[in-house]
Amino acid sequence: MKRGITFGTFDVFHYGHLRLLERARALCDWMAVGVSSDELSVSKKGRAPCYPFEERARIIGALRCVDEVFREESLERKADYIRKYGADILVMGDDWAGKFDWVVPLTGCEVLYLPRTPAISTTAIIEKIRG
């Protein structure tokens, strides 16, 4: 059984998020998803998420392509999360291309960066709503 893992903030959940998760799940038999804590979201994006961790985690956990959801506290702990969930493949959006290749020698986990869905992003959605 091939086990996968991915990570994200998943704030203002949109079609691009869904496509990434579905494509990631198609590469494995079981998928864990690390949802960024509110504190990690602030450190990554420079702003608080629109929705708190608990709500974002419930949305992700309700998807049939996701088998388990956990709280991601630190980008530097990727190898720890990979080992904890026994992941064979780490899947990320290509906006992170190359940034997590360092986990390969530590975990033996394959890393794959999938192309983002064109013309959609959480930032763009928030900016559009703000007018």
MIDRENBA-65137 format. One line per 8 residues: number of its first residue (from 1); their letters; for each residue x, y negated, z of N, C-alpha, C, CB. Coordinates in Angstrom, 2 decimals, padded with zeros to 5 digits, m for minus. Glycine has a CB too. Layout:
NUM) A) X,Y,Z,X,Y,Z,X,Y,Z,X,Y,Z ~ ...
This chain:
1) MKRGITFG) 000.85,001.19,000.00,000.00,000.00,000.00,000.89,m001.24,000.00,m000.97,000.00,001.23 ~ 000.68,m002.11,m000.96,001.45,m003.35,m001.05,000.76,m004.45,m000.25,001.62,m003.78,m002.54 ~ 001.55,m005.10,000.62,001.02,m006.13,001.51,001.54,m007.50,001.07,001.41,m005.84,002.98 ~ 000.62,m008.46,001.00,000.98,m009.81,000.58,000.77,m010.82,001.69,000.18,m010.22,m000.63 ~ 001.40,m011.97,001.51,001.25,m013.07,002.46,001.37,m014.38,001.70,002.33,m012.98,003.60 ~ 000.62,m015.36,002.13,000.74,m016.71,001.60,000.42,m017.69,002.72,m000.20,m016.92,000.38 ~ 000.67,m018.95,002.44,000.52,m019.99,003.45,m000.06,m021.24,002.81,001.88,m020.31,004.13 ~ m000.75,m022.05,003.60,m001.24,m023.32,003.11,m001.96,m024.09,004.18,m002.15,m023.12,001.92
9) TFDVFHYG) m002.21,m025.34,003.88,m003.00,m026.18,004.77,m004.48,m025.94,004.53,m002.65,m027.67,004.57 ~ m004.87,m025.84,003.26,m006.24,m025.55,002.85,m007.22,m026.57,003.39,m006.65,m024.16,003.32 ~ m006.80,m027.83,003.37,m007.66,m028.93,003.78,m008.51,m029.33,002.58,m006.83,m030.15,004.32 ~ m009.76,m029.65,002.78,m010.69,m029.98,001.70,m010.61,m028.87,000.65,m010.37,m031.40,001.07 ~ m011.00,m027.68,001.06,m010.89,m026.48,000.23,m011.49,m026.72,m001.15,m011.59,m025.29,000.91 ~ m010.75,m026.31,m002.19,m011.20,m026.54,m003.57,m010.86,m025.34,m004.46,m010.55,m027.82,m004.14 ~ m011.27,m025.44,m005.72,m011.12,m024.38,m006.69,m009.66,m023.94,m006.86,m011.68,m024.82,m008.03 ~ m008.73,m024.86,m006.81,m007.31,m024.51,m006.91,m006.87,m023.60,m005.78,m006.46,m025.77,m006.92
17) HLRLLERA) m007.35,m023.87,m004.57,m007.04,m022.99,m003.44,m007.59,m021.59,m003.69,m007.63,m023.57,m002.13 ~ m008.85,m021.53,m004.12,m009.48,m020.24,m004.37,m008.72,m019.45,m005.44,m010.94,m020.44,m004.79 ~ m008.35,m020.11,m006.53,m007.62,m019.43,m007.60,m006.28,m018.88,m007.11,m007.38,m020.38,m008.77 ~ m005.57,m019.67,m006.30,m004.28,m019.20,m005.78,m004.48,m017.96,m004.92,m003.59,m020.31,m004.96 ~ m005.46,m018.00,m004.03,m005.71,m016.86,m003.14,m006.17,m015.63,m003.92,m006.75,m017.23,m002.10 ~ m007.02,m015.82,m004.90,m007.47,m014.67,m005.70,m006.33,m014.08,m006.53,m008.62,m015.09,m006.63 ~ m005.50,m014.93,m007.12,m004.37,m014.43,m007.91,m003.35,m013.73,m007.00,m003.69,m015.57,m008.68 ~ m003.14,m014.28,m005.80,m002.22,m013.64,m004.85,m002.73,m012.26,m004.46,m002.03,m014.53,m003.59
25) RALCDWMA) m004.01,m012.18,m004.16,m004.61,m010.90,m003.73,m004.58,m009.86,m004.83,m006.06,m011.12,m003.27 ~ m004.64,m010.30,m006.09,m004.59,m009.37,m007.21,m003.23,m008.68,m007.32,m004.91,m010.10,m008.52 ~ m002.22,m009.23,m006.65,m000.86,m008.68,m006.68,m000.60,m007.67,m005.56,000.14,m009.80,m006.60 ~ m001.57,m007.50,m004.67,m001.35,m006.63,m003.51,m002.65,m005.97,m003.10,m000.75,m007.43,m002.33 ~ m002.53,m005.06,m002.13,m003.70,m004.34,m001.62,m004.27,m004.96,m000.35,m003.34,m002.90,m001.35 ~ m003.48,m005.82,000.28,m003.87,m006.42,001.57,m003.21,m007.80,001.64,m003.43,m005.51,002.80 ~ m003.94,m008.81,002.11,m003.42,m010.18,002.10,m003.62,m010.88,003.43,m004.09,m010.98,001.00 ~ m002.51,m011.38,003.98,m002.55,m012.24,005.17,m002.33,m013.68,004.72,m001.48,m011.80,006.23
33) VGVSSDEL) m003.03,m014.60,005.35,m002.91,m016.01,005.00,m002.60,m016.81,006.26,m004.21,m016.53,004.31 ~ m001.48,m017.52,006.22,m001.12,m018.42,007.29,m001.69,m019.80,007.00,000.40,m018.50,007.48 ~ m002.56,m020.26,007.88,m003.13,m021.59,007.75,m002.34,m022.52,008.67,m004.67,m021.60,008.11 ~ m001.86,m023.62,008.11,m001.03,m024.55,008.88,m001.80,m025.11,010.08,m000.56,m025.70,007.99 ~ m001.13,m025.14,011.23,m001.70,m025.79,012.40,m001.88,m027.28,012.08,m000.80,m025.58,013.67 ~ m002.68,m027.95,012.86,m002.87,m029.39,012.65,m001.54,m030.13,012.75,m003.87,m029.95,013.67 ~ m000.70,m029.73,013.71,000.59,m030.39,013.91,001.52,m030.16,012.71,001.26,m029.88,015.20 ~ 001.55,m028.94,012.20,002.37,m028.66,011.03,001.86,m029.42,009.81,002.40,m027.15,010.74
41) SVSKKGRA) 000.56,m029.52,009.68,m000.03,m030.28,008.57,000.43,m031.73,008.59,m001.55,m030.21,008.62 ~ 000.45,m032.33,009.76,000.90,m033.72,009.89,002.37,m033.83,009.49,000.70,m034.24,011.34 ~ 003.19,m032.89,009.94,004.63,m032.97,009.62,004.88,m032.74,008.14,005.41,m031.94,010.45 ~ 004.08,m031.90,007.46,004.27,m031.63,006.03,003.73,m032.75,005.16,003.59,m030.33,005.66 ~ 002.57,m033.29,005.53,001.85,m034.19,004.63,001.84,m035.65,005.09,000.45,m033.72,004.48 ~ 002.28,m035.88,006.33,002.30,m037.25,006.82,000.94,m037.78,007.21,002.89,m038.14,005.80 ~ m000.05,m036.89,007.31,m001.39,m037.28,007.73,m002.07,m036.08,008.38,m002.22,m037.81,006.54 ~ m003.03,m036.39,009.23,m003.80,m035.32,009.86,m004.73,m034.69,008.82,m004.60,m035.85,011.08
49) PCYPFEER) m004.99,m033.40,008.93,m005.96,m032.79,008.02,m007.36,m033.36,008.28,m005.96,m031.25,008.17 ~ m008.20,m033.33,007.26,m009.58,m033.80,007.40,m010.38,m032.89,008.33,m010.27,m033.87,006.03 ~ m010.04,m031.60,008.31,m010.74,m030.61,009.13,m009.75,m029.95,010.07,m011.45,m029.56,008.23 ~ m010.16,m029.68,011.31,m009.25,m029.05,012.27,m008.92,m027.60,011.87,m009.85,m029.08,013.68 ~ m007.82,m027.10,012.43,m007.35,m025.76,012.13,m008.46,m024.72,012.19,m006.24,m025.38,013.08 ~ m009.23,m024.72,013.28,m010.24,m023.68,013.49,m011.23,m023.61,012.32,m010.99,m023.93,014.79 ~ m011.64,m024.76,011.81,m012.59,m024.79,010.69,m011.93,m024.33,009.40,m013.16,m026.20,010.52 ~ m010.70,m024.77,009.15,m009.98,m024.35,007.94,m009.73,m022.84,007.97,m008.65,m025.12,007.81
57) ARIIGALR) m009.36,m022.32,009.13,m009.10,m020.89,009.26,m010.38,m020.07,009.04,m008.51,m020.58,010.65 ~ m011.51,m020.56,009.51,m012.78,m019.84,009.29,m013.15,m019.79,007.83,m013.91,m020.50,010.08 ~ m012.93,m020.89,007.12,m013.23,m020.92,005.68,m012.37,m019.88,004.96,m012.98,m022.34,005.09 ~ m011.07,m019.88,005.24,m010.16,m018.94,004.57,m010.52,m017.50,004.95,m008.69,m019.24,004.94 ~ m010.82,m017.28,006.21,m011.15,m015.94,006.68,m012.45,m015.39,006.10,m011.24,m015.93,008.15 ~ m013.32,m016.26,005.63,m014.59,m015.83,005.06,m014.46,m015.34,003.62,m015.59,m016.96,005.13 ~ m013.32,m015.55,003.01,m013.13,m015.16,001.62,m012.84,m013.67,001.52,m011.98,m015.96,000.98 ~ m013.45,m012.99,000.56,m013.26,m011.54,000.43,m011.86,m011.18,m000.04,m014.28,m010.97,m000.52
65) CVDEVFRE) m011.11,m012.13,m000.59,m009.74,m011.83,m001.03,m008.73,m011.94,000.11,m009.34,m012.79,m002.16 ~ m009.18,m012.30,001.30,m008.31,m012.48,002.47,m008.64,m011.42,003.51,m008.46,m013.91,003.07 ~ m007.60,m010.72,003.97,m007.81,m009.68,004.97,m007.53,m010.15,006.39,m006.94,m008.50,004.66 ~ m006.60,m011.09,006.55,m006.27,m011.58,007.89,m005.79,m013.02,007.79,m005.19,m010.69,008.57 ~ m006.17,m013.83,008.78,m005.76,m015.23,008.86,m005.02,m015.43,010.17,m007.00,m016.20,008.76 ~ m003.96,m016.23,010.12,m003.22,m016.54,011.33,m002.77,m017.99,011.29,m001.99,m015.61,011.50 ~ m002.37,m018.50,012.45,m001.92,m019.89,012.58,m000.44,m019.97,012.22,m002.17,m020.43,014.03 ~ m000.12,m020.81,011.24,001.29,m021.07,010.90,001.73,m022.31,011.68,001.48,m021.29,009.34
73) ESLERKAD) 002.75,m022.12,012.51,003.24,m023.20,013.37,004.47,m023.90,012.82,003.55,m022.66,014.74 ~ 005.23,m023.22,011.92,006.51,m023.76,011.48,006.90,m023.19,010.11,007.61,m023.45,012.50 ~ 007.36,m024.06,009.21,007.86,m023.61,007.91,009.09,m022.73,008.07,008.19,m024.81,007.01 ~ 009.89,m023.00,009.10,011.13,m022.26,009.32,010.90,m020.84,009.83,011.99,m023.00,010.30 ~ 009.67,m020.51,010.21,009.37,m019.17,010.73,008.80,m018.23,009.67,008.39,m019.27,011.89 ~ 008.90,m018.60,008.40,008.34,m017.77,007.32,008.82,m016.32,007.44,008.72,m018.34,005.94 ~ 010.12,m016.11,007.65,010.65,m014.74,007.74,010.02,m013.99,008.91,012.20,m014.76,007.90 ~ 009.79,m014.66,010.03,009.15,m014.03,011.18,007.73,m013.57,010.84,009.11,m014.99,012.38
81) YIRKYGAD) 006.98,m014.45,010.16,005.61,m014.10,009.77,005.60,m012.94,008.77,004.90,m015.33,009.16 ~ 006.54,m012.97,007.82,006.63,m011.89,006.82,006.88,m010.55,007.52,007.77,m012.19,005.81 ~ 007.81,m010.54,008.47,008.09,m009.31,009.21,006.90,m008.88,010.05,009.33,m009.49,010.10 ~ 006.28,m009.83,010.75,005.15,m009.50,011.62,004.01,m008.84,010.85,004.63,m010.76,012.32 ~ 003.72,m009.33,009.64,002.61,m008.80,008.86,003.04,m007.75,007.84,001.90,m009.93,008.16 ~ 004.32,m007.39,007.85,004.81,m006.33,006.98,004.65,m006.64,005.50,004.12,m005.05,007.30 ~ 004.80,m007.91,005.13,004.56,m008.32,003.74,005.66,m007.84,002.81,004.43,m009.83,003.66 ~ 005.24,m007.36,001.65,006.15,m006.97,000.57,006.34,m008.10,m000.42,005.63,m005.73,m000.14
89) ILVMGDDW) 005.35,m009.03,m000.47,005.40,m010.13,m001.42,004.87,m011.41,m000.76,004.58,m009.80,m002.69 ~ 005.63,m012.49,m000.93,005.22,m013.83,m000.50,004.81,m014.57,m001.76,006.37,m014.59,000.28 ~ 003.59,m015.08,m001.79,003.08,m015.82,m002.94,002.81,m017.25,m002.52,001.80,m015.15,m003.52 ~ 003.37,m018.19,m003.30,003.18,m019.61,m003.03,002.89,m020.33,m004.34,004.43,m020.22,m002.33 ~ 002.33,m021.52,m004.25,002.14,m022.35,m005.43,003.49,m022.85,m005.92,001.21,m023.54,m005.12 ~ 003.58,m023.13,m007.22,004.88,m023.51,m007.79,005.35,m024.91,m007.38,004.81,m023.44,m009.29 ~ 004.52,m025.65,m006.65,005.01,m026.91,m006.07,006.05,m026.63,m004.98,003.83,m027.73,m005.49 ~ 006.13,m025.39,m004.52,007.12,m024.96,m003.52,008.27,m024.17,m004.17,006.45,m024.10,m002.43
97) AGKFDWVV) 008.34,m024.14,m005.49,009.31,m023.29,m006.21,010.73,m023.42,m005.65,009.32,m023.65,m007.71 ~ 011.30,m022.26,m005.32,012.66,m022.18,m004.81,012.82,m022.44,m003.33,013.49,m023.11,m005.55 ~ 011.82,m023.03,m002.69,011.98,m023.46,m001.29,011.95,m022.32,m000.28,010.91,m024.43,m000.94 ~ 011.44,m021.15,m000.68,011.38,m020.03,000.25,012.15,m018.82,m000.23,009.95,m019.65,000.50 ~ 013.02,m019.01,m001.20,013.86,m017.90,m001.68,014.77,m017.37,m000.58,014.70,m018.36,m002.88 ~ 015.05,m018.18,000.43,015.93,m017.78,001.52,015.37,m016.60,002.33,016.17,m018.95,002.44 ~ 014.06,m016.33,002.22,013.49,m015.22,003.01,013.85,m013.85,002.41,011.98,m015.36,003.09 ~ 014.21,m013.82,001.13,014.46,m012.53,000.45,015.56,m011.73,001.15,014.85,m012.77,m001.00
105) PLTGCEVL) 016.76,m012.30,001.37,017.79,m011.49,002.03,017.47,m011.15,003.49,019.11,m012.22,001.97 ~ 016.63,m011.94,004.14,016.28,m011.69,005.54,015.20,m010.63,005.71,015.83,m012.98,006.19 ~ 014.33,m010.51,004.70,013.15,m009.64,004.85,013.01,m008.57,003.78,011.93,m010.48,004.86 ~ 013.67,m008.75,002.64,013.49,m007.86,001.50,012.19,m008.11,000.77,013.54,m006.43,001.96 ~ 011.48,m009.13,001.17,010.20,m009.49,000.59,010.42,m010.20,m000.75,009.39,m010.39,001.56 ~ 009.65,m009.82,m001.75,009.68,m010.51,m003.04,008.98,m011.87,m002.89,008.99,m009.66,m004.16 ~ 009.48,m012.90,m003.56,008.85,m014.22,m003.53,008.40,m014.57,m004.93,009.83,m015.31,m002.96 ~ 007.15,m014.97,m005.06,006.59,m015.33,m006.35,005.89,m016.68,m006.22,005.60,m014.24,m006.86
113) YLPRTPAI) 006.19,m017.59,m007.15,005.58,m018.91,m007.16,004.61,m018.97,m008.35,006.67,m020.04,m007.26 ~ 003.33,m019.12,m008.06,002.31,m019.15,m009.10,002.03,m020.59,m009.54,001.02,m018.49,m008.61 ~ 001.74,m020.79,m010.82,001.41,m022.13,m011.30,000.15,m022.67,m010.60,001.20,m022.13,m012.83 ~ 000.20,m023.94,m010.30,m000.96,m024.60,m009.70,m002.07,m024.75,m010.74,m000.58,m025.99,m009.12 ~ m003.29,m024.86,m010.26,m004.41,m025.14,m011.15,m004.29,m026.59,m011.60,m005.80,m024.88,m010.43 ~ m004.28,m026.83,m012.91,m004.09,m028.20,m013.41,m005.20,m029.15,m012.96,m004.02,m028.20,m014.93 ~ m004.82,m030.39,m012.77,m005.74,m031.51,m012.54,m006.59,m031.40,m011.27,m006.65,m031.63,m013.70 ~ m006.09,m030.68,m010.26,m006.82,m030.64,m008.99,m005.82,m030.57,m007.85,m007.81,m029.43,m008.95
121) STTAIIEK) m006.07,m031.39,m006.84,m005.26,m031.35,m005.63,m006.07,m031.97,m004.50,m003.89,m032.10,m005.82 ~ m005.75,m031.59,m003.29,m006.44,m032.15,m002.13,m006.22,m033.66,m002.08,m005.95,m031.49,m000.83 ~ m004.99,m034.09,m002.33,m004.67,m035.52,m002.29,m005.53,m036.29,m003.29,m003.18,m035.76,m002.58 ~ m005.65,m035.77,m004.51,m006.45,m036.44,m005.54,m007.92,m036.50,m005.13,m006.31,m035.70,m006.89 ~ m008.42,m035.42,m004.52,m009.82,m035.41,m004.07,m010.04,m036.46,m002.99,m010.21,m034.01,m003.55 ~ m009.14,m036.52,m002.02,m009.27,m037.51,m000.94,m009.21,m038.92,m001.50,m008.16,m037.32,000.11 ~ m008.29,m039.17,m002.42,m008.19,m040.50,m003.03,m009.45,m040.87,m003.80,m006.98,m040.57,m003.96 ~ m010.03,m039.90,m004.51,m011.26,m040.15,m005.25,m012.41,m040.49,m004.30,m011.63,m038.93,m006.11
129) IRG) m012.51,m039.78,m003.21,m013.57,m040.03,m002.23,m013.41,m041.42,m001.62,m013.55,m038.97,m001.13 ~ m012.16,m041.80,m001.34,m011.91,m043.13,m000.76,m012.27,m044.25,m001.72,m010.45,m043.26,m000.35 ~ m012.26,m043.91,m003.02,m012.66,m044.89,m004.04,m011.54,m045.77,m004.44,m013.79,m045.74,m003.55
